Amino acid sequence: MVKMECRRFPRRGLAILAVLFAFACSDANDASLSVRLTYPQESAAAGTGYARAVGMVRPAYVKAPENRILIRVLAPHIATPIEAWFDRSQGRGEISGIPPGDRIAVEVDEYDNTALTLGTNAPLLGRGFTHGVTLDAGENRTVIIPMYDRGTIIRICGAAPSGGAGTAGDSGDGGLAVDALLGQPLAMEVGPDDAIYVSSAQFNRIRRIDRYGYITHYAGNGPSGMLLEGELAATAPIGPVYDLDTGPSGDLYLITWDQQILRINQSTGALSIRYDDQKGIFNPAAKPDLAVVDDDTIYYTNGMENRVYLVQGGVRSDYVADNTPSQTQEGADKDFYPLRYPASVTTVPSGLSVFFCDRDNNKVKFVATSSSDIFTLIGSSTVVPFTDGMPPLSMTPELPVMIKFDRVYGNYFLHERDFYGIRVLRPSNRVYNFAGTGSIGYAGDGGGATSALMHDPLS
């Protein structure tokens, strides 16, 4: 049973939304929670500092009284996340039943007024969260949730910027990810359990950020060394990891700087060596990148050889090759395509298409696996200055070095070597700026992503 107290909240400024969670059947030891929503974008727009000085801060989303708000409380000791809907105009909901404990995360989503009938299928207006909440038995705690508009860039791991750059280090295991230090985070992957895996290549390990915002050691123990089939990844000498991907069963796959491909079983943490023939053939110019369809269909590139490789049964073969006579027309045979510096590879879940950055030809190409023919995804033979919303075949990417498929929404994310940002090809078949201005730097947390300064977003 939910008891609501009608109250109208201001549509601007810092609105206080007190949401007390208390189930009617709650235990006497259960805790409750009040949530106060704040809007950093509005505060920054009204204040001083970097964001205001360069015009980066957009107004926060419209906080209409008819908006619907979903609060979610989750923690390792809470088997099923506790959720509650309320109307912004009602302002106060009382629910009981939060088991006391630590590592509690609170998430808030705000939707427009169609949420009453559409639920989470309604248009999302804003989102916020906080981690690291501890509740004692019978306690009522007020937590502050910063709410952000869609398209806001937020730091989730690593030290806050200092002097226009991050701070390298190897600390923070067991604590909140935003307090941890990383060294060369070259790759990042989201697992099926909503955990985030990040390669801290400088320190030869992979770290895991759980759904509750805490970071722990996951794999790696020192420079590249001898690996044994079935050994625990947490103590294995895997060396620096350059790229990560997940397979259909949820296992994490990785490729090291010397082109060794490994799988980590998500249940046991054990290693399985999927490809090892290049072990020890290290080249600092390499940029290994992999894409996993399944355990027996793994594609990879290394940025040095004009090949897209296919690994099956531990054996590597050429999948796209620069053989002669060359074919450059649309629908060219993949065995005779003159690719130049293939820098990245990705696939769709079905595995029916394989996409790769043809860096020095300034194109993103793909192979239709049913026909073995090559086509252009992004790129034009005529150099045209980029404009937001242009068709992908009218755009000329400048030295594309990353292409990643978004398995949730069907987007393709693109990074060009000399553009310090990320662009996105949406299902509408138009390309837009997604993050970064194109200028080098490290600033803009909490503001619009397209106005932030970035350095070299790799994954």
DOBA-341611 format. One line per 5 residues: number of its first residue (from 1); their letters; for each residue x, y, z of C-alpha. Coordinates in nm, 3 decimals. Layout:
# residues N
NUM	A	X,Y,Z; ... .
This chain:
# residues 459
1	MVKME	0.000,0.000,0.000; 0.136,0.342,-0.095; 0.023,0.659,0.073; 0.078,0.975,-0.134; 0.073,1.332,-0.016 .
6	CRRFP	-0.020,1.578,-0.288; 0.227,1.859,-0.334; 0.341,2.067,-0.628; 0.711,2.116,-0.687; 0.882,2.409,-0.854 .
11	RRGLA	0.966,2.354,-1.218; 1.307,2.515,-1.186; 1.599,2.514,-0.943; 1.672,2.250,-0.682; 1.356,2.055,-0.623 .
16	ILAVL	1.339,1.839,-0.313; 1.160,1.514,-0.375; 1.124,1.327,-0.047; 1.063,0.963,-0.125; 1.030,0.744,0.182 .
21	FAFAC	1.041,0.375,0.103; 0.828,0.179,0.350; 0.639,-0.139,0.272; 0.330,-0.210,0.483; 0.464,-0.558,0.558 .
26	SDAND	0.811,-0.431,0.651; 1.029,-0.581,0.921; 1.089,-0.372,1.232; 1.457,-0.357,1.143; 1.398,-0.232,0.789 .
31	ASLSV	1.527,0.110,0.692; 1.375,0.385,0.480; 1.514,0.631,0.235; 1.448,0.991,0.133; 1.577,1.119,-0.198 .
36	RLTYP	1.664,1.477,-0.279; 1.709,1.555,-0.648; 1.953,1.823,-0.760; 2.036,1.955,-1.105; 2.409,2.023,-1.156 .
41	QESAA	2.351,2.159,-1.506; 2.132,2.438,-1.372; 2.380,2.515,-1.095; 2.669,2.531,-1.341; 2.474,2.752,-1.580 .
46	AGTGY	2.403,2.996,-1.299; 2.751,2.983,-1.147; 3.105,3.031,-1.264; 3.379,2.807,-1.387; 3.488,2.623,-1.696 .
51	ARAVG	3.148,2.501,-1.811; 2.989,2.845,-1.804; 3.295,3.016,-1.951; 3.281,2.814,-2.272; 2.903,2.787,-2.294 .
56	MVRPA	2.895,2.413,-2.234; 2.601,2.381,-2.000; 2.258,2.324,-2.150; 1.943,2.382,-1.947; 1.831,2.071,-1.764 .
61	YVKAP	1.525,1.892,-1.895; 1.177,2.029,-1.829; 1.055,1.922,-1.486; 0.681,1.932,-1.547; 0.446,1.840,-1.259 .
66	ENRIL	0.298,1.556,-1.466; 0.635,1.380,-1.508; 0.662,1.026,-1.374; 0.962,0.934,-1.158; 1.097,0.586,-1.093 .
71	IRVLA	1.320,0.525,-0.792; 1.524,0.205,-0.776; 1.715,0.078,-0.472; 1.956,-0.211,-0.516; 2.243,-0.373,-0.329 .
76	PHIAT	2.420,-0.709,-0.313; 2.206,-0.810,-0.014; 1.878,-0.709,-0.181; 1.771,-1.004,-0.395; 1.527,-0.805,-0.609 .
81	PIEAW	1.569,-0.429,-0.663; 1.305,-0.224,-0.483; 1.123,0.009,-0.723; 0.855,0.273,-0.676; 0.678,0.508,-0.917 .
86	FDRSQ	0.536,0.845,-0.822; 0.419,1.162,-0.992; 0.635,1.469,-0.960; 0.323,1.671,-0.869; 0.245,1.433,-0.580 .
91	GRGEI	0.595,1.475,-0.454; 0.594,1.234,-0.166; 0.559,0.858,-0.153; 0.590,0.647,0.159; 0.699,0.287,0.126 .
96	SGIPP	0.884,0.068,0.374; 1.106,-0.236,0.344; 1.471,-0.161,0.266; 1.690,-0.422,0.434; 1.973,-0.248,0.622 .
101	GDRIA	2.327,-0.289,0.492; 2.598,-0.123,0.289; 2.693,-0.089,-0.080; 2.343,0.036,-0.154; 2.288,0.211,-0.487 .
106	VEVDE	1.997,0.443,-0.561; 1.893,0.511,-0.920; 1.636,0.764,-1.039; 1.476,0.789,-1.384; 1.235,1.066,-1.482 .
111	YDNTA	0.995,1.016,-1.772; 0.738,1.234,-1.942; 0.371,1.191,-1.858; 0.319,0.891,-2.089; 0.508,0.683,-1.832 .
116	LTLGT	0.180,0.614,-1.654; 0.078,0.380,-1.934; 0.410,0.303,-2.103; 0.634,0.260,-1.799; 1.002,0.246,-1.891 .
121	NAPLL	0.906,0.247,-2.261; 0.811,0.612,-2.225; 1.058,0.882,-2.334; 1.333,0.920,-2.075; 1.393,1.280,-1.967 .
126	GRGFT	1.664,1.257,-1.705; 1.862,1.008,-1.505; 2.063,1.014,-1.183; 2.226,0.782,-0.934; 2.436,0.763,-0.621 .
131	HGVTL	2.651,0.480,-0.484; 2.795,0.385,-0.148; 2.489,0.433,0.073; 2.482,0.255,0.410; 2.159,0.208,0.608 .
136	DAGEN	2.137,0.090,0.967; 1.837,-0.095,1.104; 1.539,0.137,1.139; 1.726,0.432,0.994; 1.579,0.695,0.764 .
141	RTVII	1.850,0.838,0.542; 1.830,1.129,0.298; 2.050,1.094,-0.009; 2.118,1.354,-0.278; 2.081,1.238,-0.639 .
146	PMYDR	2.226,1.460,-0.914; 1.993,1.439,-1.216; 2.122,1.478,-1.568; 1.965,1.536,-1.905; 2.019,1.285,-2.184 .
151	GTIIR	2.347,1.344,-2.363; 2.534,1.442,-2.046; 2.887,1.310,-1.997; 2.964,1.174,-1.650; 3.283,1.026,-1.506 .
156	ICGAA	3.220,0.678,-1.365; 3.576,0.564,-1.294; 3.916,0.720,-1.242; 4.035,1.032,-1.069; 3.882,1.371,-1.132 .
161	PSGGA	4.073,1.584,-1.386; 4.366,1.789,-1.266; 4.543,2.040,-1.486; 4.349,1.929,-1.794; 4.442,1.562,-1.760 .
166	GTAGD	4.363,1.255,-1.557; 4.580,1.107,-1.284; 4.745,0.769,-1.348; 4.767,0.515,-1.071; 4.680,0.166,-0.956 .
171	SGDGG	4.466,0.194,-0.646; 4.110,0.179,-0.516; 4.023,-0.192,-0.529; 3.725,-0.261,-0.306; 3.612,0.102,-0.303 .
176	LAVDA	3.398,0.321,-0.523; 3.513,0.336,-0.884; 3.504,0.717,-0.894; 3.778,0.719,-0.630; 4.003,0.464,-0.804 .
181	LLGQP	4.309,0.533,-1.018; 4.369,0.369,-1.356; 4.667,0.347,-1.587; 4.605,0.357,-1.964; 4.242,0.236,-1.972 .
186	LAMEV	4.262,0.120,-2.333; 3.946,-0.090,-2.347; 3.606,-0.107,-2.182; 3.320,-0.356,-2.212; 2.979,-0.386,-2.048 .
191	GPDDA	2.892,-0.738,-1.942; 2.548,-0.903,-1.939; 2.534,-0.852,-1.560; 2.565,-0.474,-1.612; 2.921,-0.485,-1.477 .
196	IYVSS	3.182,-0.273,-1.658; 3.519,-0.426,-1.737; 3.810,-0.193,-1.802; 4.169,-0.267,-1.903; 4.427,-0.084,-1.694 .
201	AQFNR	4.699,-0.172,-1.945; 4.981,0.019,-1.778; 4.948,-0.211,-1.478; 4.875,-0.532,-1.672; 4.532,-0.603,-1.539 .
206	IRRID	4.156,-0.585,-1.594; 3.929,-0.433,-1.333; 3.556,-0.479,-1.281; 3.300,-0.217,-1.178; 2.985,-0.377,-1.043 .
211	RYGYI	2.629,-0.251,-1.074; 2.662,-0.083,-0.733; 2.961,0.133,-0.835; 3.244,-0.060,-0.666; 3.567,-0.156,-0.841 .
216	THYAG	3.766,-0.477,-0.789; 4.053,-0.665,-0.949; 3.934,-0.910,-1.215; 4.228,-1.041,-1.419; 4.601,-1.005,-1.467 .
221	NGPSG	4.911,-1.032,-1.252; 5.217,-0.871,-1.404; 5.376,-0.855,-1.750; 5.302,-1.107,-2.022; 5.418,-1.457,-1.921 .
226	MLLEG	5.343,-1.825,-1.962; 4.972,-1.902,-1.940; 4.810,-2.235,-1.860; 4.472,-2.353,-1.985; 4.222,-2.334,-1.700 .
231	ELAAT	4.426,-2.121,-1.460; 4.252,-1.841,-1.275; 4.252,-1.515,-1.468; 4.288,-1.313,-1.148; 4.646,-1.434,-1.098 .
236	APIGP	4.749,-1.502,-1.458; 5.032,-1.298,-1.621; 4.826,-1.175,-1.915; 5.020,-0.851,-1.967; 4.865,-0.538,-2.119 .
241	VYDLD	4.518,-0.589,-2.269; 4.428,-0.378,-2.571; 4.066,-0.475,-2.640; 3.773,-0.652,-2.475; 3.451,-0.811,-2.600 .
246	TGPSG	3.181,-1.040,-2.462; 3.058,-1.360,-2.619; 2.696,-1.477,-2.643; 2.727,-1.675,-2.317; 2.850,-1.368,-2.128 .
251	DLYLI	3.216,-1.471,-2.105; 3.475,-1.194,-2.139; 3.721,-1.215,-2.430; 4.042,-1.017,-2.451; 4.330,-0.960,-2.688 .
256	TWDQQ	4.671,-0.870,-2.554; 4.930,-0.645,-2.709; 5.107,-0.949,-2.857; 4.785,-1.072,-3.018; 4.703,-1.347,-2.771 .
261	ILRIN	4.326,-1.408,-2.751; 4.187,-1.533,-2.421; 3.845,-1.612,-2.276; 3.752,-1.571,-1.909; 3.466,-1.790,-1.790 .
266	QSTGA	3.216,-1.563,-1.615; 3.119,-1.835,-1.364; 3.460,-1.975,-1.266; 3.705,-1.699,-1.362; 3.917,-1.959,-1.545 .
271	LSIRY	4.120,-1.875,-1.855; 4.088,-2.047,-2.189; 4.346,-1.978,-2.461; 4.168,-1.925,-2.792; 4.467,-1.815,-3.001 .
276	DDQKG	4.835,-1.817,-2.908; 5.047,-1.840,-3.224; 5.161,-1.475,-3.211; 5.264,-1.495,-2.844; 5.595,-1.319,-2.790 .
281	IFNPA	5.590,-1.142,-3.130; 5.545,-0.799,-2.976; 5.538,-0.478,-3.177; 5.469,-0.146,-2.998; 5.302,-0.019,-3.315 .
286	AKPDL	5.031,-0.285,-3.292; 4.671,-0.191,-3.217; 4.500,-0.527,-3.165; 4.120,-0.524,-3.177; 3.875,-0.816,-3.166 .
291	AVVDD	3.510,-0.897,-3.226; 3.348,-1.216,-3.098; 3.054,-1.385,-3.268; 3.090,-1.707,-3.069; 3.368,-1.914,-2.917 .
296	DTIYY	3.466,-2.053,-3.256; 3.422,-1.737,-3.462; 3.654,-1.456,-3.354; 3.768,-1.174,-3.581; 4.065,-0.950,-3.510 .
301	TNGME	4.291,-0.686,-3.661; 4.629,-0.560,-3.548; 4.669,-0.228,-3.732; 4.998,-0.336,-3.891; 4.907,-0.604,-4.144 .
306	NRVYL	4.652,-0.538,-4.415; 4.431,-0.823,-4.305; 4.119,-0.892,-4.106; 4.182,-1.228,-3.939; 3.940,-1.505,-3.845 .
311	VQGGV	4.023,-1.743,-3.561; 3.846,-2.078,-3.550; 3.958,-2.376,-3.348; 4.272,-2.191,-3.241; 4.380,-2.145,-3.605 .
316	RSDYV	4.413,-1.804,-3.771; 4.321,-1.746,-4.136; 4.281,-1.442,-4.359; 3.924,-1.319,-4.371; 3.976,-0.993,-4.560 .
321	ADNTP	4.300,-0.987,-4.757; 4.494,-0.752,-4.983; 4.555,-0.999,-5.265; 4.596,-0.907,-5.632; 4.442,-0.813,-5.862 .
326	SQTQE	4.276,-0.555,-5.637; 3.902,-0.485,-5.640; 3.774,-0.152,-5.511; 3.414,-0.142,-5.638; 3.114,-0.180,-5.409 .
331	GADKD	3.059,-0.552,-5.368; 3.429,-0.633,-5.415; 3.552,-0.980,-5.324; 3.687,-0.974,-4.967; 3.996,-1.172,-5.074 .
336	FYPLR	4.104,-0.897,-5.315; 4.023,-0.576,-5.133; 4.318,-0.334,-5.079; 4.251,-0.244,-4.716; 4.507,-0.014,-4.554 .
341	YPASV	4.571,-0.019,-4.179; 4.261,-0.202,-4.051; 4.239,-0.050,-3.706; 3.918,-0.187,-3.555; 3.662,-0.462,-3.611 .
346	TTVPS	3.307,-0.521,-3.483; 3.010,-0.743,-3.565; 2.635,-0.751,-3.520; 2.496,-1.020,-3.284; 2.382,-1.238,-3.575 .
351	GLSVF	2.736,-1.246,-3.713; 2.596,-1.182,-4.063; 2.813,-0.873,-4.113; 3.171,-0.791,-4.012; 3.266,-0.421,-3.996 .
356	FCDRD	3.618,-0.278,-3.993; 3.793,0.057,-4.006; 3.992,0.092,-4.326; 4.193,0.372,-4.172; 4.424,0.492,-4.449 .
361	NNKVK	4.148,0.467,-4.709; 3.927,0.686,-4.485; 3.636,0.445,-4.484; 3.446,0.202,-4.265; 3.368,-0.112,-4.462 .
366	FVATS	3.172,-0.428,-4.397; 3.159,-0.782,-4.526; 2.827,-0.951,-4.587; 2.922,-1.298,-4.462; 2.660,-1.472,-4.677 .
371	SSDIF	2.819,-1.346,-4.999; 3.178,-1.256,-4.893; 3.133,-0.919,-5.067; 3.258,-0.589,-4.926; 3.052,-0.271,-4.904 .
376	TLIGS	3.094,0.076,-4.751; 2.922,0.162,-4.424; 3.073,0.510,-4.379; 3.280,0.699,-4.633; 3.272,0.894,-4.957 .
381	STVVP	3.526,0.929,-5.235; 3.450,1.301,-5.239; 3.583,1.493,-4.939; 3.292,1.674,-4.779; 3.318,1.874,-4.452 .
386	FTDGM	3.127,1.704,-4.171; 2.787,1.839,-4.074; 2.564,1.696,-3.803; 2.301,1.462,-3.946; 2.471,1.391,-4.277 .
391	PPLSM	2.428,1.052,-4.451; 2.714,0.808,-4.383; 2.795,0.764,-4.752; 2.837,1.141,-4.787; 3.083,1.167,-4.498 .
396	TPELP	3.459,1.132,-4.528; 3.593,1.003,-4.195; 3.949,1.121,-4.129; 4.160,0.818,-4.043; 3.890,0.612,-3.866 .
401	VMIKF	4.044,0.400,-3.589; 3.742,0.271,-3.395; 3.404,0.131,-3.492; 3.182,-0.032,-3.229; 2.830,-0.167,-3.266 .
406	DRVYG	2.578,-0.085,-2.994; 2.388,-0.409,-2.933; 2.111,-0.238,-2.736; 2.004,0.046,-2.966; 2.167,-0.047,-3.297 .
411	NYFLH	2.406,0.249,-3.319; 2.760,0.245,-3.458; 3.016,0.450,-3.265; 3.304,0.597,-3.465; 3.633,0.753,-3.357 .
416	ERDFY	3.872,0.923,-3.599; 4.241,0.951,-3.512; 4.271,1.329,-3.528; 3.919,1.411,-3.406; 3.912,1.415,-3.027 .
421	GIRVL	3.562,1.287,-2.986; 3.312,1.021,-3.091; 3.051,1.026,-3.365; 2.750,0.800,-3.394; 2.574,0.645,-3.692 .
426	RPSNR	2.215,0.600,-3.580; 1.956,0.353,-3.718; 1.805,0.653,-3.902; 2.115,0.626,-4.128; 2.251,0.966,-4.025 .
431	VYNFA	2.579,1.050,-3.853; 2.591,1.286,-3.554; 2.847,1.415,-3.309; 2.807,1.209,-2.992; 3.083,1.328,-2.757 .
436	GTGSI	3.371,1.574,-2.772; 3.431,1.895,-2.964; 3.720,1.762,-3.169; 3.972,1.962,-2.965; 4.209,1.789,-2.725 .
441	GYAGD	4.165,1.825,-2.350; 3.995,1.680,-2.045; 3.704,1.884,-1.915; 3.328,1.909,-1.917; 3.212,1.641,-1.669 .
446	GGGAT	2.844,1.693,-1.591; 2.779,1.895,-1.905; 2.670,1.813,-2.257; 2.886,1.538,-2.405; 2.924,1.717,-2.738 .
451	SALMH	3.075,2.015,-2.555; 3.328,1.818,-2.350; 3.700,1.809,-2.419; 3.846,1.462,-2.471; 4.187,1.316,-2.542 .
456	DPLS	4.184,0.981,-2.722; 3.863,0.780,-2.669; 3.959,0.429,-2.772; 3.674,0.199,-2.675 .
